[in-house]
Amino acid sequence: MFVLGLDVGKSELYACLLQVQAPGSLTRVGVVKAVANTAKGHEQLLLWLTSSATVGEELSVVMESTSVYWERMAITLHEAGCIVSVVNAAQIKFFAKSTLRRGKTDKLDAELIARYGAVMQPARWLPPEADLVELRALLHARDHIVELLTLEAGRHHAMNHQHQPNPKALGFCEARQTLLEQQLEEANEAIRALVLGSKEVQEKVTLLTSIPGIGPLTASILLVETLHLSRMESSNQWAAYAGLSPVPRQSGSFTGRTHISKIGNARLRRAFYLCALTASRMKNTFGDFYRHLITQGKPKKVALIALARKLLRVAFAVLRSGQRFNPDYRRPSPEPA
C-alpha cells in the first residue's frame, strides 16, 4: 500500500510518497516532488505516480482542505481511481505537535501529511453533486454581498452625521448600495431558480423547511455546508462539525464552565443560531424547550445554543429518514432484553 501526502499551495503542490510495508513501517519512495498547481502540473504528478506504479485503489492520497486550491487536484486523483482523503488543517497541525516536529517547510509538510494518512487512515472523500457545488457558490457570493451591504450602510450613516458631508462622496456610497441591493436580489433569484430546477435539492429543502424555524435559505446552507457528511451515522457528528458540541472542563475536583467547541463550520453554526432565535419565540415544542431551559436558570445564550443544536439534530433525522417533521413523533422505547 502507498500513501501520498500533498501539501497544497496557491501556486504549487508538494508530494511525498510513502510505502506502508507493515503497521508502523513507512518508507519514502523517491524525493519530495514539487509541481505547479495547474492542469499541466496535475498531469505531471499523475505521470510521476504512474511511473511508480501506484495509481489505483492501492494508493491513498491525503491533503488538507486549503481554501479552494485543493479541489481540482482532488477530483483529478479521484477520477484516476485513487482513494482521496481531505482533512482539516487543524488535524495535521495537532498531529505535528504530537510528533514534536520543530521545523516547517513545504517538503516537511508533505511528508507529515503522508505520515498522518498512514497512521490515522482518514475517511474517503467523494466529489459532491454538481447542483450543490453551484448552490454553494451562489450562497457564498450572497454572503459577501450582505457583508458589503452592511459595510456600506455603516459608511452611509457615518457620512450623514458629518458636520459637512460631501455630496459627491455620499452619492458614490449610495450608488454602491443600490448596486449591491440589485445584486442581492439577483443572487436570491438565482438560488431559488437552482433549488427549483433540481428535483433532488428541492425535495431535501422541502423536508428541511417542514421543521419550524428553518427557512429555505438555512435549508440550502445546511445542504451545501455538509456536502461530504452524507456517510455520518450520528447527529452528534453533525453537531460537532458545526462547532455546537459541548466541551466539558473537569479534572479531579476541578469543574470548569462548559462551553461549545466552535471548532467547526462557522456558516452552519451562525445559520442555526439565527434559526434558534426564531424558533425560541414560537408556541411549539422548540419554543417550549427554550422556555423550559430558561425556567431552569440557564442563561438565554446557553438556551439558544442548546436549541440550535436540537434543530440541527432534528434536521439530520429528517434528511436521514426522508420524512417531513412530525411534532407528535416519539422515539419508540427499547424492547426489554
C-alpha positions as CSV (number, residue, x, y, z in Angstrom):
1,M,0.0,0.0,0.0
2,F,1.2,3.5,-0.8
3,V,0.2,6.8,0.8
4,L,0.7,10.1,-1.0
5,G,0.8,13.3,1.1
6,L,0.1,16.5,-0.7
7,D,0.9,19.9,0.7
8,V,-1.4,22.2,-1.4
9,G,-0.5,25.8,-2.0
10,K,-2.0,28.5,-4.2
11,S,0.7,28.0,-6.9
12,E,2.5,24.8,-6.1
13,L,1.9,21.2,-4.9
14,Y,4.5,19.2,-2.9
15,A,4.0,15.5,-3.0
16,C,5.6,12.9,-0.7
17,L,5.0,9.2,-1.4
18,L,5.4,6.6,1.3
19,Q,5.2,2.9,1.1
20,V,3.5,1.1,4.0
21,Q,5.1,-2.3,4.3
22,A,3.7,-3.1,7.7
23,P,2.0,-1.3,10.6
24,G,4.5,1.4,11.7
25,S,6.9,0.6,8.9
26,L,7.0,3.6,6.4
27,T,9.5,4.0,3.6
28,R,9.7,7.1,1.5
29,V,9.7,6.5,-2.3
30,G,12.0,8.8,-4.1
31,V,12.2,12.5,-3.2
32,V,9.5,15.0,-2.4
33,K,8.2,16.2,-5.8
34,A,7.1,19.8,-6.5
35,V,4.7,20.6,-9.4
36,A,2.6,23.6,-10.3
37,N,-0.9,23.7,-9.1
38,T,-2.3,23.9,-12.6
39,A,-3.8,21.4,-15.1
40,K,-0.3,20.8,-16.5
41,G,1.2,20.3,-13.1
42,H,-1.5,17.8,-12.2
43,E,-0.7,15.8,-15.4
44,Q,3.0,15.7,-14.4
45,L,2.0,14.4,-10.9
46,L,-0.1,11.7,-12.4
47,L,2.7,10.7,-14.8
48,W,5.1,10.5,-11.8
49,L,2.7,8.3,-9.9
50,T,2.2,6.1,-12.9
51,S,5.9,5.6,-13.3
52,S,5.9,4.5,-9.6
53,A,3.1,2.0,-10.5
54,T,1.0,3.4,-7.6
55,V,-2.1,4.9,-9.3
56,G,-5.2,3.0,-8.4
57,E,-7.0,1.6,-5.4
58,E,-3.8,0.7,-3.6
59,L,-2.9,4.4,-3.4
60,S,-4.3,6.7,-0.7
61,V,-3.9,10.4,-1.2
62,V,-4.2,12.7,1.8
63,M,-4.4,16.5,1.5
64,E,-5.5,19.5,3.6
65,S,-8.6,21.5,2.8
66,T,-6.7,24.6,1.9
67,S,-9.3,27.2,0.8
68,V,-10.4,26.1,-2.7
69,Y,-6.9,25.2,-4.1
70,W,-7.2,21.5,-3.3
71,E,-10.4,20.8,-5.2
72,R,-9.1,20.3,-8.8
73,M,-6.3,18.1,-7.7
74,A,-8.7,16.0,-5.5
75,I,-11.2,15.5,-8.4
76,T,-8.3,14.6,-10.8
77,L,-6.9,12.0,-8.5
78,H,-10.4,10.6,-7.7
79,E,-11.1,10.2,-11.4
80,A,-7.8,8.4,-11.8
81,G,-9.0,5.8,-9.3
82,C,-7.2,6.9,-6.2
83,I,-8.6,6.9,-2.6
84,V,-8.7,10.6,-1.8
85,S,-9.0,12.0,1.8
86,V,-9.4,15.7,2.5
87,V,-8.7,16.6,6.1
88,N,-9.0,19.7,8.3
89,A,-5.7,21.5,8.5
90,A,-6.1,21.6,12.3
91,Q,-5.8,17.8,12.4
92,I,-2.5,18.0,10.7
93,K,-1.3,20.8,13.0
94,F,-2.0,18.8,16.2
95,F,-0.6,15.6,14.6
96,A,2.6,17.6,14.0
97,K,2.6,18.6,17.7
98,S,2.2,15.0,18.8
99,T,5.4,14.1,16.9
100,L,7.3,17.0,18.4
101,R,8.1,18.3,15.0
102,R,10.1,21.5,15.2
103,G,10.8,22.6,11.6
104,K,8.3,23.6,9.0
105,T,8.8,23.7,5.2
106,D,6.6,22.7,2.3
107,K,8.6,19.4,1.8
108,L,8.4,18.6,5.5
109,D,4.6,19.3,5.5
110,A,4.1,16.9,2.6
111,E,5.8,14.1,4.4
112,L,3.9,14.9,7.6
113,I,0.6,14.7,5.8
114,A,1.6,11.4,4.3
115,R,2.5,10.0,7.7
116,Y,-0.8,11.3,9.1
117,G,-2.6,9.4,6.4
118,A,-0.7,6.2,7.0
119,V,-1.3,6.3,10.8
120,M,-4.8,7.8,11.1
121,Q,-6.3,6.4,7.8
122,P,-8.9,9.2,7.4
123,A,-12.3,8.7,5.7
124,R,-12.5,8.7,1.9
125,W,-13.6,11.9,0.2
126,L,-16.1,11.8,-2.7
127,P,-16.9,14.6,-5.1
128,P,-20.2,16.4,-4.3
129,E,-23.1,16.7,-6.7
130,A,-22.7,19.5,-9.3
131,D,-26.0,21.2,-8.3
132,L,-24.8,21.5,-4.7
133,V,-21.5,22.9,-5.8
134,E,-23.2,25.6,-7.8
135,L,-25.6,26.3,-4.9
136,R,-22.7,26.7,-2.5
137,A,-21.0,29.2,-4.9
138,L,-24.2,31.3,-5.0
139,L,-24.7,31.2,-1.3
140,H,-21.1,32.2,-0.6
141,A,-21.5,35.1,-3.1
142,R,-24.7,36.1,-1.4
143,D,-22.8,36.2,2.0
144,H,-20.2,38.5,0.5
145,I,-22.9,40.8,-0.9
146,V,-24.6,41.0,2.5
147,E,-21.3,41.8,4.2
148,L,-20.6,44.6,1.8
149,L,-24.1,46.0,2.2
150,T,-23.6,46.1,5.9
151,L,-20.3,47.9,5.5
152,E,-21.7,50.4,3.1
153,A,-24.7,51.1,5.4
154,G,-22.3,51.9,8.2
155,R,-20.3,54.3,5.9
156,H,-23.5,56.0,4.7
157,H,-24.6,56.5,8.3
158,A,-21.3,58.0,9.3
159,M,-21.2,60.3,6.2
160,N,-24.7,61.6,7.0
161,H,-23.6,62.5,10.5
162,Q,-20.6,64.5,9.5
163,H,-20.6,68.3,10.1
164,Q,-20.2,68.9,6.3
165,P,-21.0,65.8,4.4
166,N,-19.6,65.7,0.8
167,P,-22.5,65.2,-1.6
168,K,-20.2,63.6,-4.2
169,A,-18.8,61.0,-1.7
170,L,-22.3,60.4,-0.4
171,G,-23.5,59.8,-3.9
172,F,-20.8,57.2,-4.5
173,C,-21.8,55.4,-1.4
174,E,-25.5,55.4,-2.3
175,A,-24.7,54.2,-5.8
176,R,-22.7,51.2,-4.3
177,Q,-25.6,50.4,-2.0
178,T,-28.0,50.4,-5.0
179,L,-25.8,48.1,-7.0
180,L,-25.3,45.7,-4.1
181,E,-29.1,45.6,-3.4
182,Q,-29.6,44.8,-7.0
183,Q,-27.0,42.0,-6.9
184,L,-28.6,40.7,-3.7
185,E,-32.0,40.3,-5.5
186,E,-30.3,38.6,-8.4
187,A,-28.4,36.2,-6.1
188,N,-31.7,35.4,-4.2
189,E,-33.4,34.7,-7.5
190,A,-30.6,32.6,-8.8
191,I,-30.7,30.5,-5.6
192,R,-34.4,30.0,-5.9
193,A,-34.1,29.0,-9.5
194,L,-31.4,26.5,-8.8
195,V,-33.3,24.9,-6.0
196,L,-36.5,24.6,-8.1
197,G,-34.5,23.3,-11.1
198,S,-33.0,20.4,-9.2
199,K,-35.6,17.8,-8.1
200,E,-33.3,16.2,-5.5
201,V,-32.3,19.5,-3.9
202,Q,-35.9,20.7,-3.9
203,E,-37.0,17.6,-2.1
204,K,-34.4,18.0,0.6
205,V,-35.2,21.7,1.0
206,T,-38.9,20.8,1.3
207,L,-38.1,18.3,4.0
208,L,-35.9,20.7,6.0
209,T,-38.4,23.6,5.8
210,S,-41.0,21.4,7.4
211,I,-39.1,22.0,10.6
212,P,-40.3,25.1,12.4
213,G,-37.7,27.9,12.4
214,I,-35.8,26.6,9.3
215,G,-36.4,28.5,6.1
216,P,-35.3,27.8,2.5
217,L,-32.1,29.8,2.9
218,T,-31.0,27.9,6.0
219,A,-32.0,24.6,4.4
220,S,-29.8,25.4,1.4
221,I,-26.9,26.4,3.7
222,L,-27.2,23.1,5.6
223,L,-27.1,21.1,2.3
224,V,-24.1,22.9,0.9
225,E,-22.0,23.1,4.1
226,T,-22.4,19.3,4.8
227,L,-21.5,18.2,1.3
228,H,-19.2,15.4,2.4
229,L,-21.0,14.4,5.6
230,S,-23.6,12.0,4.0
231,R,-22.0,8.9,5.4
232,M,-22.1,10.1,9.0
233,E,-24.2,7.9,11.2
234,S,-24.9,10.2,14.2
235,S,-26.5,13.6,14.6
236,N,-23.8,14.3,17.2
237,Q,-21.2,14.2,14.4
238,W,-23.1,17.0,12.6
239,A,-23.3,19.0,15.8
240,A,-19.5,18.6,16.2
241,Y,-18.9,19.6,12.6
242,A,-20.9,22.8,13.3
243,G,-18.9,23.5,16.4
244,L,-22.1,23.2,18.6
245,S,-20.9,20.3,20.7
246,P,-20.5,21.0,24.5
247,V,-16.9,20.9,25.8
248,P,-16.7,19.9,29.4
249,R,-13.8,21.0,31.6
250,Q,-13.3,18.7,34.5
251,S,-10.1,17.3,36.1
252,G,-10.1,15.8,39.6
253,S,-12.0,18.0,42.0
254,F,-12.0,20.9,39.5
255,T,-15.1,21.5,37.4
256,G,-15.0,24.5,35.0
257,R,-17.7,26.1,32.9
258,T,-18.9,24.1,29.9
259,H,-18.9,25.9,26.5
260,I,-19.2,24.9,22.9
261,S,-16.2,24.0,20.9
262,K,-16.6,26.4,18.0
263,I,-14.2,24.1,16.1
264,G,-16.3,23.6,13.0
265,N,-18.2,25.3,10.2
266,A,-18.9,28.9,11.2
267,R,-21.5,29.4,8.5
268,L,-23.5,26.4,9.7
269,R,-23.3,27.5,13.3
270,R,-24.4,31.0,12.6
271,A,-27.3,29.9,10.4
272,F,-28.7,27.6,13.1
273,Y,-28.2,30.1,15.9
274,L,-30.4,32.5,13.9
275,C,-32.9,29.8,13.4
276,A,-32.9,29.2,17.1
277,L,-33.7,32.9,17.7
278,T,-36.8,32.5,15.5
279,A,-37.9,29.1,17.0
280,S,-37.5,30.3,20.6
281,R,-40.4,32.7,20.1
282,M,-42.8,30.1,18.7
283,K,-45.5,28.2,20.6
284,N,-44.4,24.7,19.8
285,T,-42.0,22.0,21.1
286,F,-39.0,24.1,20.2
287,G,-40.2,27.2,21.9
288,D,-41.3,25.1,24.9
289,F,-37.8,23.6,25.0
290,Y,-36.2,27.0,25.1
291,R,-38.5,28.4,27.7
292,H,-38.0,25.3,29.9
293,L,-34.3,25.9,29.9
294,I,-34.8,29.5,30.9
295,T,-37.0,28.5,33.8
296,Q,-34.3,26.0,34.9
297,G,-32.0,29.0,35.3
298,K,-30.0,28.7,32.0
299,P,-28.7,31.9,30.5
300,K,-30.5,32.9,27.3
301,K,-27.5,32.4,25.1
302,V,-26.9,28.9,26.5
303,A,-30.5,28.1,25.9
304,L,-30.3,29.4,22.3
305,I,-27.2,27.3,21.6
306,A,-28.9,24.2,23.0
307,L,-31.9,24.9,20.8
308,A,-29.7,25.4,17.7
309,R,-28.1,22.0,18.4
310,K,-31.5,20.4,18.8
311,L,-32.7,21.9,15.5
312,L,-29.5,20.6,13.7
313,R,-30.1,17.1,15.1
314,V,-33.7,17.2,14.0
315,A,-32.6,18.3,10.5
316,F,-30.2,15.3,10.4
317,A,-33.1,12.9,11.4
318,V,-35.4,14.4,8.8
319,L,-32.9,14.0,6.0
320,R,-31.9,10.5,7.1
321,S,-35.5,9.3,7.3
322,G,-36.7,11.1,4.2
323,Q,-39.9,12.1,6.1
324,R,-41.3,15.5,6.9
325,F,-41.0,16.8,10.5
326,N,-43.7,15.3,12.8
327,P,-44.1,17.3,16.1
328,D,-46.0,14.3,17.5
329,Y,-43.3,11.8,16.8
330,R,-41.9,10.0,19.9
331,R,-38.9,7.7,19.8
332,P,-40.0,4.1,20.5
333,S,-39.0,2.6,23.8
334,P,-36.3,0.0,23.6
335,E,-37.5,-3.6,23.9
336,P,-36.6,-5.3,27.2
337,A,-33.7,-7.7,26.9
